[in-house]
Amino acid sequence: MSEFSKFYTWLFVLGALLITAGLAMAQDQPTRSIELVAGDLYRFQNNAHYGVFFVTDEGVVLVDPINTSTAEWVKAEIKSRFDQDVIYVIYSHDHADHTSGGEVFAETATFISHINAAGKIEASGRSAVPDVVFDTHLGMNVGGKEVWLYFPGKSHSDNLIVVHFPAERALFVVDVAAVRRLPYQSFGDYYFPDTLEALTAIGQIDFDILVPGHGSLGVRQDLLDHHSYLAELYQEIVTALEEGLDLEQAKTRITMSDYRHWGQYENWLHLNVEGLYRILSAP
C-alpha cells in the first residue's frame, strides 16, 4: 500500500472513530426539559422521570431532585430563568430514583419528607437528610402562596406523599398513578389493598391537573381511571385465588381488555398480574 493510500485509510479510520464516539456521547446525554404546568408551577424532566418546582417571591419550592446531575442542571436553570434559590426541597418518598441529589441544594434549602421516609433517606446516605417531617398532612405558605403535602396512607411504599398546589389546581403524584398507562411492571414495594384506599383519599383532593412523576400530564379523571384499573385488576386476582387458579391460569384469563388502548398494555399486563398475584397470595 502506498503512503498516500495509508494516509487516507488512517483518515477514514479516524473519522469513523470520531463519529462512533460522537454517537455514544449523544446517546449518553439525558433528555431534559422544563414545561409550564400552570401559574408559577413548572415540571422538569430527566428522561422518564419528572419533578416539579414552584416559583414564589420568597424562593423556589422543588419536589424530587431525581439525581445529582439533574439537580445541578435544574438549579442552574432556575437561577438563570428566575434569579431565585431553591429554599425548600420536598421528597415524594424515599426511593433513590426520585430523591437522590438533594445535597445540591443544601446551602439554601430546608428538606421535607414524610416521617417514614426520613430514616430511610438518612440510612441510604444518598441525599440530604430531611429537616422537617410530618405524619398526615402539612400546609406551607411560601411567598404568600399555598402548598399542601398529604400522606394518603400506604401505597407505593409506606411514605409516599402527594403535593397539592391549590392556586394552580394541580396535584403532583409519583408512581402510584399514571395517565392512560398501566402501572409499572410488577408492583414492587406496593401495599394492597392499601393502595386502593390511598387512591380514594387522593381522589378527594380538589384539583384539575394531574402531574405524574412519569409520563404525560393529565386531568383529574385520569387519576380516577387509574384507580378503576387497579380496583378491577385487584378483584380479578382475588376471584382467581378464590377459584384456585394458579398464576399461569390467572394470566391467561385476566385480559383487562377495556384498557387495551393504554400505554404498556402489551408489555406490562402480565407483569401486573404476576405482581399482584404474588402480593395477594403471600401468606
C-alpha positions in Angstrom: 0.0 0.0 0.0 1.4 3.4 -0.9 2.0 6.1 1.7 -0.9 8.1 0.0 -3.3 5.2 0.5 -2.1 4.6 4.1 -2.8 8.3 4.9 -6.3 8.2 3.6 -7.0 4.9 5.2 -5.9 6.4 8.5 -8.1 9.4 7.9 -11.1 7.1 7.3 -10.5 5.1 10.4 -10.1 8.3 12.5 -13.3 9.7 11.1 -15.2 6.5 11.8 -13.9 6.6 15.4 -14.9 10.2 15.9 -18.4 9.5 14.5 -18.8 6.5 16.8 -17.6 8.5 19.8 -20.0 11.3 18.9 -22.9 8.9 18.7 -22.0 7.3 22.0 -21.8 10.7 23.7 -25.2 11.7 22.2 -26.8 8.5 23.5 -25.4 9.3 27.0 -27.0 12.7 27.1 -30.2 12.7 29.1 -33.4 14.0 27.7 -34.2 17.2 29.7 -36.9 19.8 29.5 -38.8 22.3 31.6 -42.5 23.0 30.9 -45.0 25.3 32.5 -47.9 23.4 34.2 -50.0 26.4 35.3 -49.4 29.7 37.1 -46.0 29.5 38.8 -45.7 25.7 38.7 -43.2 24.1 36.4 -42.4 20.4 35.6 -38.8 19.4 34.8 -37.8 16.2 33.0 -34.8 13.9 33.2 -35.5 11.0 30.7 -38.5 9.1 32.1 -38.6 10.9 35.5 -40.2 14.2 36.3 -40.1 16.6 39.3 -41.7 20.0 39.8 -40.8 23.4 41.1 -42.9 26.3 42.3 -41.7 29.8 41.9 -42.5 32.4 44.6 -41.2 35.9 45.6 -39.6 34.3 48.6 -37.8 31.5 46.7 -38.5 28.2 44.9 -40.1 25.0 46.3 -38.8 21.9 44.5 -40.2 18.4 44.6 -37.9 15.5 43.9 -34.4 16.3 42.7 -34.2 12.9 40.9 -30.4 12.6 40.9 -27.3 14.8 41.4 -26.7 15.8 37.7 -30.4 16.6 37.3 -30.4 18.7 40.4 -27.3 20.6 39.3 -28.9 21.3 35.9 -32.3 22.4 37.3 -30.7 24.5 39.9 -28.8 26.4 37.2 -31.9 26.7 35.1 -33.9 28.2 38.0 -31.2 30.7 38.8 -30.9 31.7 35.1 -34.6 32.0 34.4 -35.9 33.3 37.7 -32.9 34.5 39.7 -34.2 32.5 42.6 -32.7 30.0 45.0 -34.4 26.7 46.0 -35.5 27.2 49.6 -37.5 24.0 50.1 -36.9 20.5 48.7 -39.7 18.1 49.2 -39.2 14.3 48.8 -42.2 12.5 47.5 -40.9 9.2 49.0 -37.6 7.6 49.9 -36.9 5.8 46.6 -33.5 6.6 45.1 -34.7 7.4 41.6 -36.7 10.4 42.8 -34.9 11.7 45.9 -31.2 11.5 45.1 -29.3 14.7 44.6 -30.8 16.8 47.4 -27.4 17.8 48.6 -27.1 20.1 45.6 -29.5 22.5 47.4 -28.0 22.1 50.9 -26.7 25.7 51.2 -30.2 27.3 50.7 -32.9 24.7 51.3 -34.9 23.1 54.0 -35.7 19.5 53.3 -39.1 17.9 54.0 -40.5 14.4 53.8 -43.0 12.0 55.4 -41.8 10.8 58.8 -41.5 7.2 57.5 -39.1 8.3 54.7 -36.7 10.3 56.8 -34.8 7.4 58.4 -34.6 5.5 55.1 -33.2 8.5 53.3 -30.7 9.1 56.1 -29.6 5.5 56.2 -29.1 5.4 52.5 -26.6 8.3 52.5 -27.7 9.2 49.0 -29.3 12.6 49.6 -29.6 15.5 52.1 -31.5 14.3 55.3 -35.0 15.8 55.9 -35.1 18.7 58.3 -38.9 18.7 58.7 -41.1 15.6 58.8 -44.9 15.2 59.1 -47.4 12.4 59.5 -50.7 13.1 57.8 -50.5 16.5 56.2 -48.5 19.7 56.1 -49.5 23.1 54.9 -46.9 25.7 53.7 -47.2 29.3 52.9 -44.2 30.4 50.8 -44.1 34.0 49.5 -47.9 34.2 50.0 -48.6 31.0 48.1 -50.0 27.8 49.5 -48.5 24.3 49.1 -50.1 21.3 50.8 -48.5 17.9 51.4 -50.7 14.9 52.1 -49.9 11.3 53.1 -52.9 9.3 51.8 -51.7 6.1 53.5 -49.5 3.2 52.3 -49.4 2.8 48.6 -46.2 2.6 46.6 -44.0 2.5 49.8 -45.1 3.4 53.3 -44.1 7.0 52.9 -45.3 8.3 49.5 -46.9 11.7 49.6 -48.7 13.9 47.1 -48.2 17.6 46.7 -51.1 20.0 46.0 -50.8 23.5 44.5 -54.3 24.9 45.1 -54.0 28.1 43.1 -52.7 26.2 40.1 -55.3 23.5 40.7 -52.5 20.9 40.2 -51.5 17.7 42.1 -48.1 16.1 41.8 -48.4 12.3 42.2 -45.4 10.0 41.8 -45.5 6.3 40.8 -48.9 5.5 42.3 -50.8 6.9 39.3 -50.2 7.5 35.6 -52.1 8.9 32.6 -53.6 6.2 30.4 -50.7 3.9 31.1 -50.5 0.6 33.1 -48.8 0.6 36.4 -45.1 -0.1 36.2 -44.4 -3.8 35.8 -44.8 -6.0 38.9 -45.8 -3.6 41.8 -42.5 -3.6 43.6 -42.9 -2.1 47.1 -46.7 -1.7 46.9 -49.2 -2.4 49.6 -52.7 -3.8 48.8 -55.5 -3.2 49.4 -53.9 0.0 51.0 -53.1 1.4 47.5 -56.8 1.4 46.6 -57.7 3.2 49.8 -54.9 5.7 49.2 -56.1 6.5 45.7 -59.6 7.0 47.1 -58.2 9.6 49.5 -56.1 11.3 46.8 -59.3 11.5 44.6 -60.9 13.6 47.3 -58.4 16.4 46.8 -59.7 19.3 44.7 -57.6 19.6 41.6 -57.9 19.7 37.8 -54.3 19.0 36.5 -52.7 15.6 37.3 -48.9 16.0 37.3 -47.3 12.5 37.4 -43.7 11.6 38.2 -43.7 9.6 35.0 -45.4 10.1 31.7 -47.6 12.9 30.3 -49.7 15.4 32.1 -53.3 14.6 32.7 -56.5 15.6 34.4 -58.5 14.5 37.5 -60.3 11.8 35.5 -57.0 10.1 34.7 -56.4 9.5 38.4 -59.9 8.1 38.8 -59.4 5.9 35.8 -56.1 4.6 37.1 -57.9 3.8 40.4 -60.6 1.9 38.4 -58.0 -0.2 36.6 -56.3 -1.2 39.9 -59.6 -1.9 41.6 -60.7 -4.1 38.7 -57.4 -5.9 38.5 -57.4 -6.5 42.3 -60.9 -8.0 42.1 -59.8 -10.3 39.2 -56.9 -11.6 41.2 -59.0 -12.1 44.3 -61.5 -14.1 42.3 -58.8 -16.2 40.6 -57.3 -17.0 44.0 -60.7 -18.0 45.4 -61.2 -20.3 42.5 -57.8 -21.9 43.0 -56.3 -20.7 39.7 -52.5 -20.9 39.5 -50.5 -17.9 38.2 -50.4 -19.1 34.6 -54.2 -19.7 34.6 -54.7 -16.3 36.0 -52.5 -14.7 33.4 -54.5 -16.5 30.6 -57.9 -15.4 32.0 -57.2 -11.9 33.1 -57.1 -9.7 30.0 -58.3 -6.2 31.3 -59.4 -5.6 27.7 -61.1 -2.3 28.5 -57.6 -0.9 28.9 -56.1 -2.4 25.8 -55.5 1.2 24.4 -53.4 2.2 27.4 -49.7 2.6 27.2 -47.6 -0.5 28.0 -50.6 -2.8 27.9 -48.8 -5.4 25.8 -45.6 -5.2 27.8 -46.8 -4.9 31.4 -50.2 -6.5 31.7 -48.8 -10.0 32.6 -46.3 -8.3 34.9 -49.1 -6.5 36.6 -51.0 -9.8 37.1 -47.8 -11.6 38.3 -47.0 -8.9 40.8 -50.5 -8.5 42.3 -51.0 -12.3 42.3 -47.7 -12.6 44.3 -48.8 -9.9 46.8 -52.3 -11.3 47.4 -51.2 -14.9 47.6 -48.4 -14.3 50.1 -49.0 -15.9 53.5 
